[in-house]
Amino acid sequence: MNTENPVVEEYLLQNSLWWAEISGLDGYRVDTFPYVGRKFWAYWHAGLRRVYSNLTTIGEVFHRDPSVTSFFVGGVRRYDGIDSGLSTVFDFPMFLALRDVLLRSAPVGRIADVLRHDALYPRPDWLVPFFANHDVPRFASAEGSSSAKLKLAFGLTLTLRGIPEIYYGDEIGMPGGGDPDNRRDFHRRMARRHE
Protein backbone atom coordinates (compact mmCIF):
# COMPACT_ATOMS: atom_id res chain seq x y z
CA MET A 1 0.00 0.00 0.00
CA ASN A 2 1.19 3.50 -0.76
CA THR A 3 1.48 4.92 2.76
CA GLU A 4 2.60 8.23 1.27
CA ASN A 5 -0.93 8.75 -0.06
CA PRO A 6 -3.02 10.69 2.53
CA VAL A 7 -6.14 8.64 1.71
CA VAL A 8 -4.24 5.38 2.41
CA GLU A 9 -2.78 6.87 5.60
CA GLU A 10 -6.23 7.80 6.84
CA TYR A 11 -7.71 4.43 5.85
CA LEU A 12 -5.02 2.51 7.73
CA LEU A 13 -5.39 4.70 10.82
CA GLN A 14 -9.20 4.39 10.81
CA ASN A 15 -8.96 0.63 10.29
CA SER A 16 -6.53 0.30 13.20
CA LEU A 17 -8.77 2.40 15.44
CA TRP A 18 -11.75 0.22 14.46
CA TRP A 19 -9.88 -2.98 15.39
CA ALA A 20 -8.78 -1.49 18.72
CA GLU A 21 -12.34 -0.42 19.49
CA ILE A 22 -14.13 -3.58 18.38
CA SER A 23 -11.67 -6.02 19.97
CA GLY A 24 -10.50 -4.16 23.07
CA LEU A 25 -6.89 -5.04 22.24
CA ASP A 26 -4.04 -3.56 24.27
CA GLY A 27 -1.54 -3.21 21.48
CA TYR A 28 -0.33 -3.99 18.00
CA ARG A 29 2.53 -6.16 16.82
CA VAL A 30 3.85 -4.39 13.73
CA ASP A 31 5.50 -6.80 11.31
CA THR A 32 8.58 -5.70 9.31
CA PHE A 33 8.42 -2.20 10.79
CA PRO A 34 11.31 -0.66 8.76
CA TYR A 35 9.60 -1.45 5.44
CA VAL A 36 7.15 1.44 5.86
CA GLY A 37 8.25 5.08 6.03
CA ARG A 38 8.79 6.75 9.38
CA LYS A 39 6.56 9.68 8.44
CA PHE A 40 3.60 7.29 8.16
CA TRP A 41 4.42 5.63 11.49
CA ALA A 42 4.57 9.01 13.22
CA TYR A 43 1.13 9.91 11.78
CA TRP A 44 -0.35 6.50 12.62
CA HIS A 45 0.94 6.46 16.19
CA ALA A 46 -0.19 10.04 16.85
CA GLY A 47 -3.67 9.17 15.59
CA LEU A 48 -3.87 5.99 17.67
CA ARG A 49 -2.66 7.75 20.81
CA ARG A 50 -5.20 10.56 20.46
CA VAL A 51 -7.89 7.94 21.07
CA TYR A 52 -5.99 5.22 22.97
CA SER A 53 -3.17 6.91 24.87
CA ASN A 54 -1.92 3.68 26.46
CA LEU A 55 -1.99 1.47 23.37
CA THR A 56 1.31 -0.38 22.98
CA THR A 57 3.01 -1.04 19.66
CA ILE A 58 5.84 -3.54 19.23
CA GLY A 59 7.85 -3.43 16.03
CA GLU A 60 9.70 -6.22 14.30
CA VAL A 61 13.16 -5.02 13.26
CA PHE A 62 15.03 -8.23 12.45
CA HIS A 63 18.61 -7.02 12.80
CA ARG A 64 21.63 -8.01 14.91
CA ASP A 65 22.84 -4.48 15.70
CA PRO A 66 21.18 -2.53 18.58
CA SER A 67 22.18 0.74 16.90
CA VAL A 68 19.89 -0.27 14.02
CA THR A 69 16.96 -1.65 16.05
CA SER A 70 16.98 1.28 18.50
CA PHE A 71 16.70 3.77 15.61
CA PHE A 72 13.09 2.70 15.01
CA VAL A 73 11.87 3.03 18.61
CA GLY A 74 9.76 6.08 19.39
CA GLY A 75 10.29 8.62 22.13
CA VAL A 76 13.22 10.24 20.31
CA ARG A 77 13.43 12.43 17.23
CA ARG A 78 16.08 10.94 15.00
CA TYR A 79 18.25 12.55 12.30
CA ASP A 80 15.17 13.01 10.10
CA GLY A 81 13.34 14.97 12.82
CA ILE A 82 10.74 12.22 13.14
CA ASP A 83 9.67 10.34 16.26
CA SER A 84 8.15 7.09 14.96
CA GLY A 85 5.97 6.74 18.07
CA LEU A 86 6.73 3.02 18.31
CA SER A 87 6.55 1.83 21.94
CA THR A 88 9.29 -0.78 21.64
CA VAL A 89 10.84 -3.51 19.50
CA PHE A 90 11.42 -7.21 19.72
CA ASP A 91 14.98 -7.61 20.97
CA PHE A 92 16.47 -9.30 17.92
CA PRO A 93 20.05 -8.45 18.93
CA MET A 94 19.51 -10.43 22.17
CA PHE A 95 17.64 -13.19 20.34
CA LEU A 96 20.57 -13.68 17.97
CA ALA A 97 23.12 -13.48 20.81
CA LEU A 98 21.20 -16.09 22.87
CA ARG A 99 21.00 -18.45 19.91
CA ASP A 100 24.70 -17.96 19.12
CA VAL A 101 25.74 -18.59 22.73
CA LEU A 102 23.43 -21.50 23.47
CA LEU A 103 23.41 -23.27 20.11
CA ARG A 104 26.72 -22.34 18.48
CA SER A 105 29.07 -22.09 21.49
CA ALA A 106 29.74 -18.38 20.98
CA PRO A 107 31.33 -16.57 23.95
CA VAL A 108 28.86 -15.62 26.69
CA GLY A 109 30.20 -12.08 26.40
CA ARG A 110 27.94 -11.63 23.36
CA ILE A 111 25.00 -11.27 25.74
CA ALA A 112 26.86 -8.59 27.71
CA ASP A 113 27.71 -6.83 24.42
CA VAL A 114 24.01 -6.50 23.62
CA LEU A 115 23.19 -5.27 27.13
CA ARG A 116 25.95 -2.65 26.85
CA HIS A 117 23.89 -0.94 24.14
CA ASP A 118 20.73 -0.54 26.24
CA ALA A 119 21.34 3.21 26.57
CA LEU A 120 20.45 3.54 22.87
CA TYR A 121 16.81 2.83 23.74
CA PRO A 122 14.57 5.38 25.49
CA ARG A 123 13.04 2.53 27.57
CA PRO A 124 15.28 -0.59 27.57
CA ASP A 125 12.97 -2.06 30.21
CA TRP A 126 10.27 -2.21 27.49
CA LEU A 127 12.35 -4.29 25.07
CA VAL A 128 10.89 -7.72 24.27
CA PRO A 129 13.51 -10.45 24.77
CA PHE A 130 12.75 -13.87 23.26
CA PHE A 131 14.60 -16.96 22.05
CA ALA A 132 12.12 -18.29 19.47
CA ASN A 133 9.39 -17.12 17.11
CA HIS A 134 7.43 -18.12 14.03
CA ASP A 135 10.17 -17.07 11.57
CA VAL A 136 12.90 -19.51 12.61
CA PRO A 137 13.16 -23.24 13.36
CA ARG A 138 12.04 -24.09 16.87
CA PHE A 139 14.73 -24.02 19.54
CA ALA A 140 14.15 -27.69 20.43
CA SER A 141 14.86 -28.69 16.80
CA ALA A 142 17.79 -26.37 16.21
CA GLU A 143 21.19 -27.93 15.70
CA GLY A 144 23.07 -27.97 19.02
CA SER A 145 19.92 -27.84 21.15
CA SER A 146 19.20 -29.94 24.23
CA SER A 147 16.58 -29.88 26.99
CA ALA A 148 19.17 -28.29 29.32
CA LYS A 149 19.85 -25.51 26.79
CA LEU A 150 16.11 -24.97 26.33
CA LYS A 151 15.74 -24.52 30.10
CA LEU A 152 18.67 -22.10 30.08
CA ALA A 153 17.05 -20.15 27.20
CA PHE A 154 13.89 -19.82 29.29
CA GLY A 155 15.87 -18.79 32.37
CA LEU A 156 17.78 -16.09 30.52
CA THR A 157 14.77 -14.74 28.64
CA LEU A 158 12.63 -14.55 31.77
CA THR A 159 15.28 -12.81 33.89
CA LEU A 160 16.73 -10.31 31.41
CA ARG A 161 15.48 -6.72 31.42
CA GLY A 162 12.35 -6.18 29.40
CA ILE A 163 9.00 -7.89 28.84
CA PRO A 164 9.65 -11.49 27.74
CA GLU A 165 7.86 -13.18 24.88
CA ILE A 166 7.41 -16.95 24.90
CA TYR A 167 6.51 -18.67 21.63
CA TYR A 168 3.72 -21.20 22.13
CA GLY A 169 4.84 -24.80 22.32
CA ASP A 170 8.35 -24.07 23.54
CA GLU A 171 7.19 -24.74 27.09
CA ILE A 172 6.76 -28.41 26.11
CA GLY A 173 9.85 -28.59 23.89
CA MET A 174 7.78 -28.66 20.73
CA PRO A 175 9.90 -29.53 17.66
CA GLY A 176 9.66 -27.82 14.29
CA GLY A 177 11.90 -26.91 11.41
CA GLY A 178 11.55 -23.99 9.06
CA ASP A 179 8.27 -22.29 8.26
CA PRO A 180 5.57 -23.71 8.21
CA ASP A 181 6.78 -26.68 10.31
CA ASN A 182 7.62 -24.32 13.20
CA ARG A 183 3.94 -23.25 13.32
CA ARG A 184 2.34 -26.65 13.87
CA ASP A 185 -0.44 -26.86 16.40
CA PHE A 186 -0.51 -28.65 19.76
CA HIS A 187 -2.83 -31.36 18.47
CA ARG A 188 -0.28 -32.47 15.90
CA ARG A 189 2.47 -32.41 18.54
CA MET A 190 0.44 -34.43 21.03
CA ALA A 191 -0.65 -36.94 18.37
CA ARG A 192 2.98 -37.65 17.50
CA ARG A 193 3.86 -38.05 21.17
CA HIS A 194 1.26 -40.84 21.55
CA GLU A 195 2.11 -42.75 18.34
C-alpha positions as CSV (number, residue, x, y, z in Angstrom):
1,M,0.0,0.0,0.0
2,N,1.2,3.5,-0.8
3,T,1.5,4.9,2.8
4,E,2.6,8.2,1.3
5,N,-0.9,8.8,-0.1
6,P,-3.0,10.7,2.5
7,V,-6.1,8.6,1.7
8,V,-4.2,5.4,2.4
9,E,-2.8,6.9,5.6
10,E,-6.2,7.8,6.8
11,Y,-7.7,4.4,5.9
12,L,-5.0,2.5,7.7
13,L,-5.4,4.7,10.8
14,Q,-9.2,4.4,10.8
15,N,-9.0,0.6,10.3
16,S,-6.5,0.3,13.2
17,L,-8.8,2.4,15.4
18,W,-11.7,0.2,14.5
19,W,-9.9,-3.0,15.4
20,A,-8.8,-1.5,18.7
21,E,-12.3,-0.4,19.5
22,I,-14.1,-3.6,18.4
23,S,-11.7,-6.0,20.0
24,G,-10.5,-4.2,23.1
25,L,-6.9,-5.0,22.2
26,D,-4.0,-3.6,24.3
27,G,-1.5,-3.2,21.5
28,Y,-0.3,-4.0,18.0
29,R,2.5,-6.2,16.8
30,V,3.9,-4.4,13.7
31,D,5.5,-6.8,11.3
32,T,8.6,-5.7,9.3
33,F,8.4,-2.2,10.8
34,P,11.3,-0.7,8.8
35,Y,9.6,-1.4,5.4
36,V,7.2,1.4,5.9
37,G,8.2,5.1,6.0
38,R,8.8,6.8,9.4
39,K,6.6,9.7,8.4
40,F,3.6,7.3,8.2
41,W,4.4,5.6,11.5
42,A,4.6,9.0,13.2
43,Y,1.1,9.9,11.8
44,W,-0.4,6.5,12.6
45,H,0.9,6.5,16.2
46,A,-0.2,10.0,16.8
47,G,-3.7,9.2,15.6
48,L,-3.9,6.0,17.7
49,R,-2.7,7.7,20.8
50,R,-5.2,10.6,20.5
51,V,-7.9,7.9,21.1
52,Y,-6.0,5.2,23.0
53,S,-3.2,6.9,24.9
54,N,-1.9,3.7,26.5
55,L,-2.0,1.5,23.4
56,T,1.3,-0.4,23.0
57,T,3.0,-1.0,19.7
58,I,5.8,-3.5,19.2
59,G,7.8,-3.4,16.0
60,E,9.7,-6.2,14.3
61,V,13.2,-5.0,13.3
62,F,15.0,-8.2,12.5
63,H,18.6,-7.0,12.8
64,R,21.6,-8.0,14.9
65,D,22.8,-4.5,15.7
66,P,21.2,-2.5,18.6
67,S,22.2,0.7,16.9
68,V,19.9,-0.3,14.0
69,T,17.0,-1.7,16.0
70,S,17.0,1.3,18.5
71,F,16.7,3.8,15.6
72,F,13.1,2.7,15.0
73,V,11.9,3.0,18.6
74,G,9.8,6.1,19.4
75,G,10.3,8.6,22.1
76,V,13.2,10.2,20.3
77,R,13.4,12.4,17.2
78,R,16.1,10.9,15.0
79,Y,18.3,12.5,12.3
80,D,15.2,13.0,10.1
81,G,13.3,15.0,12.8
82,I,10.7,12.2,13.1
83,D,9.7,10.3,16.3
84,S,8.2,7.1,15.0
85,G,6.0,6.7,18.1
86,L,6.7,3.0,18.3
87,S,6.5,1.8,21.9
88,T,9.3,-0.8,21.6
89,V,10.8,-3.5,19.5
90,F,11.4,-7.2,19.7
91,D,15.0,-7.6,21.0
92,F,16.5,-9.3,17.9
93,P,20.0,-8.4,18.9
94,M,19.5,-10.4,22.2
95,F,17.6,-13.2,20.3
96,L,20.6,-13.7,18.0
97,A,23.1,-13.5,20.8
98,L,21.2,-16.1,22.9
99,R,21.0,-18.4,19.9
100,D,24.7,-18.0,19.1
101,V,25.7,-18.6,22.7
102,L,23.4,-21.5,23.5
103,L,23.4,-23.3,20.1
104,R,26.7,-22.3,18.5
105,S,29.1,-22.1,21.5
106,A,29.7,-18.4,21.0
107,P,31.3,-16.6,24.0
108,V,28.9,-15.6,26.7
109,G,30.2,-12.1,26.4
110,R,27.9,-11.6,23.4
111,I,25.0,-11.3,25.7
112,A,26.9,-8.6,27.7
113,D,27.7,-6.8,24.4
114,V,24.0,-6.5,23.6
115,L,23.2,-5.3,27.1
116,R,26.0,-2.6,26.8
117,H,23.9,-0.9,24.1
118,D,20.7,-0.5,26.2
119,A,21.3,3.2,26.6
120,L,20.5,3.5,22.9
121,Y,16.8,2.8,23.7
122,P,14.6,5.4,25.5
123,R,13.0,2.5,27.6
124,P,15.3,-0.6,27.6
125,D,13.0,-2.1,30.2
126,W,10.3,-2.2,27.5
127,L,12.3,-4.3,25.1
128,V,10.9,-7.7,24.3
129,P,13.5,-10.4,24.8
130,F,12.7,-13.9,23.3
131,F,14.6,-17.0,22.1
132,A,12.1,-18.3,19.5
133,N,9.4,-17.1,17.1
134,H,7.4,-18.1,14.0
135,D,10.2,-17.1,11.6
136,V,12.9,-19.5,12.6
137,P,13.2,-23.2,13.4
138,R,12.0,-24.1,16.9
139,F,14.7,-24.0,19.5
140,A,14.2,-27.7,20.4
141,S,14.9,-28.7,16.8
142,A,17.8,-26.4,16.2
143,E,21.2,-27.9,15.7
144,G,23.1,-28.0,19.0
145,S,19.9,-27.8,21.2
146,S,19.2,-29.9,24.2
147,S,16.6,-29.9,27.0
148,A,19.2,-28.3,29.3
149,K,19.9,-25.5,26.8
150,L,16.1,-25.0,26.3
151,K,15.7,-24.5,30.1
152,L,18.7,-22.1,30.1
153,A,17.1,-20.2,27.2
154,F,13.9,-19.8,29.3
155,G,15.9,-18.8,32.4
156,L,17.8,-16.1,30.5
157,T,14.8,-14.7,28.6
158,L,12.6,-14.6,31.8
159,T,15.3,-12.8,33.9
160,L,16.7,-10.3,31.4
161,R,15.5,-6.7,31.4
162,G,12.3,-6.2,29.4
163,I,9.0,-7.9,28.8
164,P,9.7,-11.5,27.7
165,E,7.9,-13.2,24.9
166,I,7.4,-17.0,24.9
167,Y,6.5,-18.7,21.6
168,Y,3.7,-21.2,22.1
169,G,4.8,-24.8,22.3
170,D,8.3,-24.1,23.5
171,E,7.2,-24.7,27.1
172,I,6.8,-28.4,26.1
173,G,9.8,-28.6,23.9
174,M,7.8,-28.7,20.7
175,P,9.9,-29.5,17.7
176,G,9.7,-27.8,14.3
177,G,11.9,-26.9,11.4
178,G,11.6,-24.0,9.1
179,D,8.3,-22.3,8.3
180,P,5.6,-23.7,8.2
181,D,6.8,-26.7,10.3
182,N,7.6,-24.3,13.2
183,R,3.9,-23.3,13.3
184,R,2.3,-26.7,13.9
185,D,-0.4,-26.9,16.4
186,F,-0.5,-28.6,19.8
187,H,-2.8,-31.4,18.5
188,R,-0.3,-32.5,15.9
189,R,2.5,-32.4,18.5
190,M,0.4,-34.4,21.0
191,A,-0.7,-36.9,18.4
192,R,3.0,-37.7,17.5
193,R,3.9,-38.0,21.2
194,H,1.3,-40.8,21.6
195,E,2.1,-42.7,18.3
